[in-house]
Amino acid sequence: MTIVLYILHFLVSIGMIAVILFQSEVGEGLGFIGGGETTFYKAKRQMEKGLKQATVVLAVLFMITSVLIFVIH
């Protein structure tokens, strides 16, 4: 059980790092979007929303696995 929990904790932490790094890359390009690119802007906003939701889910999973590891040991 503990090995599975450690592996899950590791995967969640790697996923959270990747999502956060990708989120900072996506957010940089919003300053130069013109008025004619509304479709591109909407797609970018949906991607940012999905990344934020993924960050929240991964953060909650990270906290849960951290607490479970603490309780087990």
C-alpha positions as CSV (number, residue, x, y, z in Angstrom):
1,M,0.0,0.0,0.0
2,T,2.7,2.5,0.9
3,I,4.6,1.8,-2.4
4,V,1.5,2.6,-4.4
5,L,0.9,5.8,-2.3
6,Y,4.5,6.9,-2.9
7,I,4.2,6.3,-6.6
8,L,0.9,8.2,-6.8
9,H,2.4,11.0,-4.8
10,F,5.4,11.2,-7.2
11,L,3.2,11.2,-10.3
12,V,0.9,13.8,-8.9
13,S,3.8,16.1,-8.0
14,I,5.4,15.7,-11.5
15,G,2.0,16.4,-13.1
16,M,1.5,19.5,-10.9
17,I,4.9,20.8,-11.9
18,A,4.2,20.2,-15.6
19,V,0.8,21.9,-15.4
20,I,2.2,24.9,-13.6
21,L,5.1,25.4,-16.0
22,F,2.8,25.0,-19.0
23,Q,0.4,27.5,-17.4
24,S,3.0,30.2,-17.2
25,E,3.9,29.6,-20.8
26,V,0.3,30.0,-22.0
27,G,-0.3,33.2,-20.0
28,E,2.6,35.1,-21.5
29,G,1.0,35.5,-25.0
30,L,-2.2,37.3,-24.1
31,G,-0.7,40.8,-24.3
32,F,-0.4,40.9,-28.1
33,I,-3.7,39.5,-29.1
34,G,-5.6,41.8,-31.4
35,G,-9.4,42.4,-31.8
36,G,-9.6,40.2,-34.9
37,E,-8.4,37.1,-33.3
38,T,-11.4,36.4,-31.1
39,T,-11.5,32.6,-31.9
40,F,-7.9,32.3,-30.9
41,Y,-8.5,34.3,-27.7
42,K,-11.5,32.1,-26.8
43,A,-9.5,28.9,-27.3
44,K,-6.6,30.3,-25.3
45,R,-9.0,31.3,-22.4
46,Q,-10.5,27.8,-22.4
47,M,-7.1,26.2,-22.2
48,E,-6.1,28.5,-19.3
49,K,-9.3,27.6,-17.5
50,G,-8.6,23.9,-18.0
51,L,-5.1,24.3,-16.7
52,K,-6.3,26.2,-13.7
53,Q,-8.8,23.4,-12.9
54,A,-6.1,20.8,-13.4
55,T,-3.8,22.7,-11.0
56,V,-6.5,22.7,-8.4
57,V,-7.3,19.0,-8.7
58,L,-3.6,18.1,-8.7
59,A,-3.0,20.3,-5.6
60,V,-5.8,18.7,-3.7
61,L,-4.5,15.2,-4.7
62,F,-1.0,16.2,-3.6
63,M,-2.3,17.4,-0.2
64,I,-4.4,14.2,0.3
65,T,-1.4,11.9,-0.6
66,S,0.9,14.0,1.7
67,V,-1.5,13.7,4.6
68,L,-1.9,9.9,4.0
69,I,1.9,9.4,3.9
70,F,2.2,11.4,7.1
71,V,-0.5,9.4,8.8
72,I,0.9,6.0,7.7
73,H,4.4,6.9,9.0
